[in-house]
């Protein structure tokens, strides 16, 4: 077997054996969010529950649904963005959660 530049072994057909995400069944919530704070997980689940457009969910909607302060939401969104679980859209106050 040949070894790729990444140290992975190629099969006889020349394909490199790749590590997967385990079927992606866990998705972001089961993977990246396992390390997230309680507030970040709450903001993520709120965004997923109320998101209905590609523009994302405004902080005020998240605040109304989650009962968290805007300061806590801002910190949670920054945490989610750092984990690669969310991104902002039309401005810094509209957020989309990544599946």
N, C-alpha and C positions, 0 to 999 in steps of 0.2 A: 504494500500500500504506500502511496505517496503522501507526503505531509504538506499541507498548505502553508502559506505564509503566517497563518494564525495558529499553527500547531495542530490543526485538525487533520484527521486522516481521510483521504479520498477512498471511495469504494472502487471496485473494479471498473464501473462505468464512468469514472472520472468525477462523480459528484462528491462534494465535500459534505461530510456529516455536520449538520448544523444543529445547534441547540435551539429548541423552540420555546414557546411560552406555555407549554403544557396544555395546548388546545385553546388557550386564551379564555378558558371558562371563568377563571378568577377575574380577568380583566384588571383594570386599574384599581378598582375597589379592593380586590383581594390581594393585590401585589403592592403597589406603591403606597396605598392608603394605610396599609398595616403599620407603617411608621409614622403616620400623621397624627396630629393632636386630635382630641375629641371635637374641638371647634372646627378644625379643617374638615373632618369627616362629616360633621353636621352641615357645613356650608356646601360641600360637594353633593351630598344627598339632596339638599334643598335645590341646588341648581339643576340637578338631574330631574327632580320631580316637577319643576315648574317651567323648564326650558321648552319653548315652542317655536323658536326661530334661530337663525344663524347669527343674529345680532347678540345673542346671549341674554343673561338675566342681569338686571340692574341691581346695584347694592340695596336700594330701597325695597325691592321685592324680596330679596334675601332677608333683609332686616325684619320685614313684616311677617314672613313665614317662619323664621327661625328664632325671633325674639332676641337676637344678638345685637350688640351695638355696632355701629359702623366701624369703629376702631378695631373691634374684634374681628369683624368680617374682613377688613383690609388686611390684617395680619394673617388670617386664615387663607385668604386668596393668595397672598405672597408665598405662603407655605406650599399651597397647592401648585402654584406656578413653579416653584423651586423643585418640586417633585415631578414636574411634567404632567400633572393631572388636570391642569386648567390653563386657560389663556384669556387675555382680554381681547375685545373685538373693536367696536366703534369708538370707544374711549376707555379710560382706565376704570370706569365704573360698570361696564358691561362684561360679564364673564361667561365663558362656556367651559363645561367640564368635558374632559376627554374620556371616551369609553375605554 
